[in-house]
Structures are given as structure tokens and as C-alpha cells.
């Protein structure tokens, strides 16, 4: 009788302890959790309920304080906040997955062969599209022309995007459909001709002449592409993407797919800088749901260095008499800043060249008037004149950087800029010092979506081949901790979402990734072998 009494008493005590524990939906145990809080502290376990983190701590503390029907044993693996790409073209990336892949083509002939193979595999296409060519990989490094495309596709429009998105190669059928003729000019772009003939090369603003002629995707086609994009992103540990420059139809389609739970990717959206969009959205104020935040306005100061559209203070070293160009007159950016300064909208301007950066920085400083928390951004901030760096810190302007641009461009950038200007190019450490933080992204599909390549390029300043030995301009390398912050909490801060995501702290969304190896520990040569074993968005396993 006494023995039964003792067992019953133990059961009662255990039941009481169970009842005193808080109910959670999920417990994650036996991990090395990088919380990325202000102290960059680590924990062993966390409790999650309703998609948010209840607590982090030791295994013992979490088990003593919480109970849940679902438990994940991480087996000692490292866990990071879900990676955030601070600048990636999510919608365009989805579309690129259904085009001819031209990345890595070593010659114009190989590019044409790939396009023909794609067209043969998709014989019913009304338009043939491709993405990813780079003339810097071709013999002679000259832009290709459309002669071969005209012979192969005399009646079907062909539109092939350069890897940076700032130049197209299109065939005669596409030029005819758009009404483009030899000798035609426009501000902020180039319609290339040789010997009085259109070559098919359209740079920056000229791209829109053809792109506006493309048929619009159906709702089903849009979902097919965006779903492929989110699956690839989740597989890389990405849980939030920042899409710079979307149209209203894209934003509304994203919203309509997120609300029923089909699209689980979190999206920070920037409007394209176009009058009809600004007139519609600005009076309504930023739009926010659990998964979508429409708060940014994306403008373009100039083009890209690879296609010589970046606006420079002095001539291109490899093209005398040419400094690139601004996409719009300076007065446009001044009026845009004046319109946004009294609102909650975030101005985010693409600027690559030192002249483009200077012009935008001067406009921003004019309206921001010193330190502030408006979080206006310069996207890319690639080439800065030495005397202009402090314009970032003076007005709390955020340089939004893509480390793999440095390791992609390093093969030819010095040819464009010369060694002296290179000292102010891809200067991530100096830009970090301006405000003490900065966001990192990839600019996919311009670069690969991999956050691990971002980490490799930022910390070790080498590309996927490990080139160059010792690193490229290593004095501008970021530390491992700085890079992880740039891919998580600082990216969230740049998106004005740092109170909700970006770190694994109580009250925040349970967006996290479990890795098979620890990025804070692996040597450079092993970074690209690190793989996510699971990705969670709001506490739900999505990969």
C-alpha cells in the first residue's frame, strides 16, 4: 500500500510540473543556435508557438519551461536566423528559370546554340527569351550582334538579357515589333548601331522599348514561376527576399498567393519609380501583411559597369570619351526625394558609378539633413570617390551591397576603372564603418541566389573557384560575424523589419535554417559545401 502511495505522489508531482510548463507548438533541442542578438549569443534550444519564438536557452531550461507535441532534435547542428537577401529580383528570378540559360557562355556562338536548343525544346513559344550572357567572357570582350539570330528566327521575337539586366540582345523581329530604327536615340540608354545597322544591343532605358511589347504572363504562369523561385530560395536557407522594383500587378499577385498560404516566402517589395505607381500607392501609405511589406521606392541613377552604363566622374579607362550616363536628369531624383521625405516611404536608388553615387548622395543629404532613421538606401554603392564616403554616414544612408559582384567583376573591373579608382570600388569595410551596419544580398538572377557564395565573397573575397589566392582587395573583407549580421538582422533592418525577423529572439518570427556545418567555423575551401538540412518559416518546415 505504501509503495502505491509513493508512485502516485510522484505522478502527481510530475503532472503538476507538466501543467506548469507553457504549451508550445515546437521545441528545437540539441543545437548551436546563433541568435544574432546584440551580443551575438548562442543557445541550445528554443520554443515556438503560433509561428513566433517564445524563448531560447539551454536544453534544460527549455524542457523545464515548455512542452510541445512536436520536437526537432538538431543533433548538435548549427542554426541561424533565416537568411534574408537584401537585394534580389525574386519575380525576375522565377521568370529566368523558364528562359534559355546563357550564364557562362564562352562565345556568341555558344550563346546562339543554347538559344536554338531551348527553342527546339519549346516550339510553341510566341517569344524566345534567354538570360545571363556576358560579353566579358567572349573572345575580344565585345558586345555580340543579332546576325545569327536573324537568320535562325526571322519571324519570332528573340530577347536575350545580359547577366546584369542592363543590356539586351534582340533580333530584327523584336526590333521591328517595337518600331526601333537605326539612328534612333533616347535619354538614359543606348540603341547600338554599327555601320548604320542595328546590332540588336539595347542598353538601360532602351530595353523598355522591347520589353513593353512582351505578352503578360497569365496568373497560372506567374504562379508556376514564383513557386519555382521560392522552392529554390528555401533550399538555400532564404526565408525573406527584398525585391527592388515591382509593378502593381506583381505586388497584387504576390499578395493573392501569400494570403491562402500558397506562397510562403516573405517579400519586402519596392515599387518601380513610375508616376502611375507612385500616384496610386503613396497616398495610401505602405502596405503590410504578415508576409508582404510594400514600403520602398526603387529609382535608377545609372546603369551597370559591365555594360558601361555606370555613370563615372572621368572617362572609362577602356573607352576614352565615354563616362556612361544617368538614367534620368538630376532634377528627377531631387523631386522624387522631395516627394518622399515627408512620408513613411523608403527611397532606394541604384547607383554604381562614382558620379551616380555622388549625385544621389548629394540629393539624399539635401533632404535628410543629418542623422536620421529614414533608412534611405543606395543599392550597390559600387564605386565611390574617396571624398564621398562620409556622405553615407553623415545622413545615415544605407549602402546595400552584393559581395559576389566584387568577385564576378574583379576579372575585368580594373580595365574599366584603372587601378586608382579601384581603391574606392567594392569597399565594403569602409562602407560598414559609415553607420556601423549594412545589408547584404546577391542581386539574383544577376548573381547566383546562394547566400553561401555571399559569405565566401564577403569574408574571404574569393569566388567559387577560390580565386584569387589570398583574396581580392582583402582589406575590404568583412568578418564572419559582420557577414552573418549582414545576411540576417542588418538586412531585416534595411527592410524596416528588424523588430519582426532577422534574429532568433523571443517575440520574433521563427524563421530559421539548420545547416550541416557551421559557417562560423568552416575553412574557406569548405564554405560552398555547407548545405541547409531544413528551413523553417514562421515555425513551419518549408524545406
N, C-alpha and C positions, 0 to 999 in steps of 0.2 A: 504493500500500500504506500509506503514511504517513497519507494522508487518511482512509482507512477506520479506522485506529487511533485518530485524533483523535475521530471521530464516535462510535466505540464507547466511548471513555473518557468522553465527555460523557454518553452514555446510561447508563453505569454509575453516574456521579455522580448523575444525575437519579433513577435507580432507588433509589439509596441514600437520597437526600433524601426520596423518596416513602415509603420504608419507615420512615423516622424520624418521619414525621408520624403523629399519633394518628388512628385511624379514628373518624369521627363519622357520624351519620345525616343531619344537615342543617347547612349553613352559611348564615348570613344575612349578606349583604355590602352595602356601599354604603348604609348607613343612618345616621340620627341616633338612636341608642338611648339613651333616658333610663333608666339602670339603676335609679334611685330607691334607690341605696345611701345610706349615711350622709352622703356628700358630695354627693349628687345629681349624680354624674358622668355623662358621656356617653361612648359608644363608637361605633365604626363597624360593628362586626361581632360575631357570636357563633357558637359551635359548640355543637351539641346532639346528645346521644346518649341513647337509652333514655328519652326524654321529659324529660331534665334538661339544664341548661346546663353545658357543660364549661368554657367560658371566654368572656369578652368582651374586646374590644380593638380595635386598628386593623385595617383590611383586610389589611395586610401581615403583621401578627403572626398573625392567624387563619389566613391562607392558608399561612404558613410552618409553622404548628404542627399543622394539621389537614387532613384530606381527607375528602370525603363524596361519596356518589353523588347527593345532592340538594342544590341550591343555590338560594337565593332572592336575587335582585338587587332590593334595595328601592328602587333608583333615587333615593337621597337622601331618601326619605320618613322621617318620624319614627316611632319605635317606642316604645311604652310597655308596662309590665307589664300583663297582662290586668286590666281594671277589675274591682273587687270591690264589689258592692253590700252594704254593711254592715247593711242592714235592708230586705229586700224579700220580699213574700209570694209566693214562686215558685209554690207549688201553687195558691193562690188566683188568681194572675195567669193561670195556664193555664186555670182554670175560667172566669174572666171573659171570655176570648176566645170563649167559646161561649154567652155571655149577650147580652141586649139591651144595647147600648151607650148609656148615658144621660149620658155625660160631655158637658158643655157645654149641656145642655138649658136654654133660657131661660125656661121656664114649665112648670107642671104639665101643661098641655095638650100641649105638645110631648113631654113625657115619656110620657104615655099614648099618643100617636100612635106613638112609636117602639116601645113595648111591643106595640101592636097589629100593627104591621108585622112585628115579629120573630115574634109568634105565628102570623101568617098564613103566614110563610115556614117555620115549623116546626110543622105542625098536629098532630103526634103526641106532643108533649111532655106528660108527666104533670104536670110543674111548669113554670111560666114564671118565669124568673129574669132580672134585669137588674142593672146596676151602674153607679154614677157620678153619680147626681143630687146636686145641691147647692142647697138652698133659698136660699142667699145669692145665687144668680144669678136667682132668681124675683122678680117684682114683689112688693114688700112683705116679702120675705125670710122668709116664714112657711113652716112645715112644710106639705107637701101632705096631703091626706087620700085615702081609698080609695074615695070615692063612685063615681067614673067607672070604676074597676077592677071594682067590684062589679057594675055593670051589664054591662060587656063580658065578664067572666069569672065568671059566677055559680057555676060548679062546679069550675073549675080553679084550684088554688092559685097565687097570684102573690106573688113575694117580690123586692123591689127594694131593693138596698143603696145607702145613701148613700155618697158618694165616700170618706169617711174610714173606712168599715167599722164605724162605731159607732152606726148607726141604720138601721132598715129601714122601708120602707113595704110592708105586706102587705094582701091583700084579705080579705074576710069568709070566703071558703072556707078560706084558710090559718089564720085565727084560729080558726075552728070546729074544724079538724082538730087544732089544738094545744090546744083546750079553754080558750082565753083568753076571759075575760068582763069586761064593764065593771065598773070599781071594783076590779079585781084589782091588788095591789101586790106588789113584791118588792124585796129589798135590792140596791143597786148597779145599779139600772136603772129605766126608766120605761115604763109602758104608758099611752099617752096617750088621754085621753077628752075630748070636747067636748060639753057639754050632755047628759052621761050616755051618750054614744055612743062606741064605739071608733072612733078615726080611722084605725087601721092603723099608726100610728107606734110603733115599739118601739126603745128606746134601751138600749145596752150589755147588761147581763145579761138583759134582756127578749128580746133577739134569739134567744138559745139556745132559748127555748120553741118557736119555729117551726123554727129551723134543724135541730134534732134530729129533726124529722119528715121531712126530705127523704130520698128514696131514695139509697142509697150508689151511687157510680159503679162500674161494672164495671171489671175490670182493663184491658180494651181502651179504654174511655172515658177512664180515668186516663192511659194512655199517649198517647192522641190529644191530650189537653190539655197534658200536660207536655212533649211533643215540640214542640208549637207554641210553648210558652213558651221552651224552650231555643233554638229557632231564632231567635226574636226577640231574645233576650238576646245570642247570639253575634253577630248582625248589628250590635249596638250596642257590641261590644268587651268585653262582660261574660264573664268566664270562671269566676267564683265568685259565688254568691249566698248570703246569710245569711237563712234562713227562720225567722222568730220565731213559734213556737207551733204545732208539728205534732203530730198524733196518731200512735199506733203504726202504724196501717195505712198512713199516708202515708210514714212513715220506711221501713217494710219494703218498700213498693212502689218507692220511690226506689232503695233498695239492690238490689232484684232487677232493676231496669232498668240500673243502673250496672255491675253485675258482668259481664254479657255484652257491654258496650260500646254498648248502645243509647242510654242516657242518658250524655252526656259532660260535662254541666255539673257542676262541683264545688259541693257543697252543705254549708254549715255549718248544722246543724239545732238549734233549741231546742225542747224539749218544752213542750207546754202544761202549765201549772201545774194538774194534776189528780191527785188522790190515787192512782188506779189506775195512772197512768203513772209517777209517782214511785216507787211501791212496786215496779213492775216493773224500771225502769231503774237507779235509784240503787244498789241492792246490786250490780249488775253492773258499774258504773263506766261512764265514757264509752266510746262505740263508735266505732271509727275504721277506715276503709279508705283507699285512695288518693284516692277521690272524695267520701267522706262522713265527716263528723265530727259526732257527736251528743254534745254536751257542755254545752249551755246549757239553762236552765230559764226559761221566759218567764212572768212574772206581770204582772197589770194593776193598777196603783194606782188609776187613774181612767179617764175616758173622753176625749173629744176636745173641743177648743174650739168647733169648728164646730157641733156638736150640743149644746153647753152641758153636756157631761158631765164636762169637765175640772174638777177639784176646786180651788177658789180659796180663798184666805185671807179675802177680802172679797167682797161681792156682785158679780155680773156688772153692769157699767155699764148694759147694755141690758136687765137683768131684775132689778129690785130684789127682795130677799128670797130670791134664789137663788144658791147658791155652788157648784153641781154636787155631786158625791158621790164617795166612794171605792167601788171595786168590791167590796171585802171589808173586814171590820173590821181595824183596825191590828194586832191580835193575830195575824192570819193571816200577815202579812208577817214579823212577828217570829219566829214559829215556823218559817216557811219558811227564813229566814236562819239560824236556829239549826240546822236540819237539814242545811243545805248547807255551813256554814262549815268543817266538818272533812272535807269531801270534795273531789274534783277537779272538781266540777260548778260551772259559772259561773251566777250569778244575774243575770238580765237583766229589769228591770222597766220596763214602760211607765209613764211619768209625764209629764203635760202641764202641769197647773196648778201654781201655786206652792205650794199646800197639799199636793198629791200628791207633788211633788218633795221638800218639806221632810220629810214623813213617811218616805218611802223613804230619803232621805239620812241621817236620824237613825238608822233601823234599820241601814243599812249600816255607819255609823260605829260603832255599838254593837258589832258583831261583827268588823269588820275591824281595829279598834283601831290606826289609824295607817297609815303607808305599807306597801304590800304588793304582791304580783304576782298576786293572785287574779283580777284583771281583771273584777270585777263591773261591770255596765253599767246605766245608766239610758237606756232607749230614748226618744228625742225630746227630753227635757230642755228643754221649750219655754219655760216661764215660770218664772223663778227670782226669789225675793225677794232684794234686794241683799245682805242679811246671810247668805244661804245659799250663795253661790257657793263660798266656801272649803271647804265641806263636801265638795265634789268632790275637791279637791286633797289635803285632809287625810287621806283614806283611799284615795287612788289610784283613785277611782271614775271610770269611763269614761262621758262623755256621748256617746251615739250619735246623730248628727244627720242631718237630711234638709233640705238647704238650700232645695229647692223648696217646702217647707212655708211658709217665710217669704214667698216671692214669690207663693204662692197665697193665703195668709191676709191679706196686707197690705191688701187691699181692704176688709176688714171687722173685722180683729182689734182695731183701736183702739175700735170700737163696743162690743166685748165687755169690753175691759180698761181703757179710758181711757188718756190719754197718760202718766201716771206709771208704771203697771205695764208699759207697753210698753217702758220703758227696760231692763227685765230680761227681755224676750222676744226669742227668736231671737238670743241674744247669743253668737254663735259665737267671736268673738275672745277675749272674756273667759273662755269655757269652755276654749278652747285653752290659755290661759295657766295653767290649773289644773294640768295634768300635762305640758304641752308637746307633746301629741299628741291626736288624736281621729279616729274613723272617720266616714265619710260614706256615706249611702245615699239611697234615694228613697222607701221605703215603698210601692213599686208593689204593686198597681194603684191605690193611693190617689193617687199621682202617676204621671207618665209614667216608663217604665223608662230613659229616656235619661240616660247619665252626662254628656252634653254640657250638658243643662239643669242638672244638678247643678253643673257647673263654672261655668256662666253665673251661676247664683244665688249661689254661694259667693263668687266673685271680684268680680263686678260688681253683685250684689244687684238684678238686674232680672229680669223674666220673659221669656217667649218673644217678647212684643211690644216688648221694650225699655223697658217701663215699670217704675218712673218714671224720668224723665230725671235723671241723676246718681246714681240708686240709692236703695234703701230702707235706712235706718239703716246707711249706708256705713261708719260707724266700727266695725261688727262684721264687715266683709268680711275674707275670708281671702286670702292671696297665692296666686299661681298655683302656686308650689311646695307650699305647705301643702295646697292643694286636691288636687293630684295625689297627694301622700302620703296624704291622707285617703281617696282613692278606690283606693289600692293598698296600700302597706306598712302604713299605720296601720289600715286595715280588716282586713288579714290579722292584725295584732297583736291587734286586738279579738276576733278569732275564734281566737286562740291558734294561728295557722298561719303566723306570720311567719318561721319557720325553713324553711318549705317553699315559700311563694309570696309575692307582693307586691312583689318586686324582681327584677331580672334580674341575678343573681349566680351564680357557679359553685356547683353543687350544688343549686340550686333548680329547681322545675318550670318548664319552658319554656312558660309561659302568657304570651302577648303579643299586642298588637294593632298593626297597621300603619295609620296614618292618612294621609289625603290632604293634610292641612295640619297644622301644628304648634300644639298647644294652648298651648304656652309663648310663642308669637309672635303669634297671630291677634288682631285687634281684637275688641272685644265684639260688634259687629254681625255678625261672621263666625263666631262660635263654633258656632252651630247649623247652619252649612253644612259643618262638618267631618264627614267620613264615614270609617268604617273601610273599608279596601280588603281586609283579610284579618285573621282572628282565628285564633290557634293555641292549642290546649290540650294541654299535655304534648308539645309539638313537632309535633302533628298539626293540619293545617288543618281548622277546623270551620266557617269562613265565608270 
